[in-house]
Amino acid sequence: MGMNGPSETELQDEEQKPADDISQIVTSTGISAAQSTSEKGDLGPSAPGKGKTVALTLGSGGARGYAHIGAIEILVERGYDIVAISGCSMGALIGGVFAAGKMKDYKDWVTGLGQFDVLKLLDVTFSSVGAIRGEKIFSVVREMIGDTRIEDLPIAYTAVATDLLAHKEIWFQEGPLDQAIRASVAIPSVVTPLVLNGRVLVDGALLNPLPIIPTISSHADMIVAVNLSGEDDRGRRLPDAAFENPEDDGDTEEWVEKIRDKASRWFDWDALKTFSPKKEGGSSSSPEEKISKAVAKNENNKKTPAIKSEPKKHQDDHETIDWDKLGIGKFDVMNLTIETMQSALVQYKIAGYPPDLLVNIPKNASRSYDYHKAPELIQLGRERMAAALDRYEENQNSSGPLAI
């Protein structure tokens, strides 16, 4: 095979696989014998999961995907042997980095990113099909994982993408790892699609935000799924981090102004505002919270008797919200739309193929683009996985999936 990417047979199409032939989907198993004990944690006799194999599914959810790092760390520290990983979007990225043995390098990089660092990584494009090229970010990832091919990984790996033209789910289980990740994280209208072998590939979350099926044929002792679209956990949302160096604020303003001057399309600037830091004293509420408050305010105004008689409204009149005043843009509405769709799809996937252990990361823990919050989100992933494993290890004989 040449260097132009995987062949047509290497792009596995889920709909072309019969149910009784699913064992052919994942072809490699096991974990590298070269992996050091230090990477896998202290696996002493007391490790509850020692010897138990795990097939891990990592869901999509933008920056909340950092929680996957913490979840994996806890599994490894407790002695569970991860033999297969299936991921979509950020789940494909984190899973791929782990499978390639570069988790520490990736974690060191993302935990050092501040808001200004994230802004500098955004290579805004004037393309009509995506606000960001993503090449600055992926150049760092490529440097970490090198020319790794999926079939050469020590554990079974599947990255899920969506073929926009065929309207089908695509599984990457062979070929260059970096291409598989790049296709899986191409959020529609945000990151430009990957065109490969006649296919236009975007984020796998459009059809399967929690890809459990690819892990079934691994025959692991247990299937663990980490869902980034969990129910709201009020009060748990991570606060917006301030700049580490206040003196950089002027540099940030200057940089943002330059980009705004160059941006020739509304979406570029709207997208940039979503990633930009909040001013001191500004609202740190999520778009969803802002909209909910505005709707509630409208409802309260209805109940308040009017002092003056107002002209009777026409039947087709409807309530309005001052979107500009709320700071809600097209990019925010699109993101809420995608998250709503993903949350519904996840429930269908879990109902159809319930995992042995389901770990839920609340979707309001952070905004999808809070990529400067890696330390907090990694810790959240550790906490959620630890709590889930505690319950699992106490109730191993219970039937049905255990969720937390």
Beta strands, then each sheet from edge to edge (+ up, - down):
strand 1: 11-13
strand 2: 53-58
strand 3: 81-88
strand 4: 130-132
strand 5: 156-163
strand 6: 168-172
strand 7: 189-191
strand 8: 194-196
strand 9: 199-203
strand 10: 222-230
strand 11: 357-362
strand 12: 402-403
sheet 1: 1+ 6- 5+ 3+ 2+ 10+ 11+ 12+
sheet 2: 1+ 6- 5+ 9- 8+
sheet 3: 4+ 7+
end
